[in-house]
Amino acid sequence: MQPAPPLQPTLGRTCRALANRTRLRLFASLAQQPGQTVDALAQGVGIPPAVTSQYLRRLEARGLLTAERVGRRVKYRPSEAPNSSNMSGLAAALVRSFRGGANPVESLFKLATAFTHPRRTELFGLVSRQPHTAVELRAVTKMSSWGLARHLRKLESRGFIAREGQRYGAVKPPSEVRRELARLAVR
């Protein structure tokens, strides 16, 4: 039997996994106390163990968690070792964010929604290299005016881009999670 190929999670799929408040609460619980079992996490968050297990497996598939089987139980912890998907930097930034004292679930939820669509990742990559006007972006991406405006508004409201005059450009992200998401969007 051949070993499983290394994970290659996309930023969009990773952000879609994180754009769920319950999954973020599960990750927060593991950031505070790594090595918890599915049953303990389910009880702490108040959802059925089967749903908890599905949510945790989705985060694990994105490279954000690692699982360890101990007898009949599975214990989860945030990923620490670098992996081929390079999501361990994001996992570490999320852990530090949750350990910072505040409960950032809502702000992290909003950040994750910035890159849930591949067109926003494409747009961010373009304006990260050099500022562009909406007309230039539309010509390069072949997006409709309405779709382009919608994606630009989302990136702008999430603090990843800003408009100066007629040009859109990338913003230097102030938070560590934002920096990690921006780095993953342009790699």
C-alpha positions, 0 to 999 in steps of 0.5 A: 500500500502506498502512503497517502499523497501530501495534503494540498489544500487551497486557500479557498477551501481552507478559508471556507473551512474557517468561515464557520463560527463553530469550527472556529470555536473548536479551534479556539478550544484546542488552542487553549487546551491542545490534545482534547478528544472529540467527546470533550470538544463536543461537550465544551462547544455543545454540539453532537460528537458526530458533527464535532468529528466532521468539523475537526476532520475538515480542519485536519484536511486543511492542514490546520489540525493534527490527529492522534489516535489513542485507543478508541479515542482521537485527540486533536491539536493545532498543527505545529510542524511545517507541512507541504501545504504551508498552512502551519503558519496560519495555524500558528497565527490562529493559535496566537490570536486565540491565546491573546485573551480576547475571543476573536471568533467573529473577526477571524470569521470575517477575515476568512471570508475574504478568500473563500472565492478564487476570484478574490484571491486572483484579484488580491494577487494582481493588486499586490504586485501593482495597483490597478484601476477597476477598468484594468482589473476587468480587462485582465480578469474578464469579470463582469463589472458587477462581479468585480465590484462585489469582490473588490468591496469584500476585499476592501471591507476585510482590510486587504485592499484599499482604493486610492483615487481610481487605483486599488492596491494591497494594504499592509496587513496589521494582524498576524492572521491577515499577514498569513492569509495575504502571504498564502494568497500571493504564493 
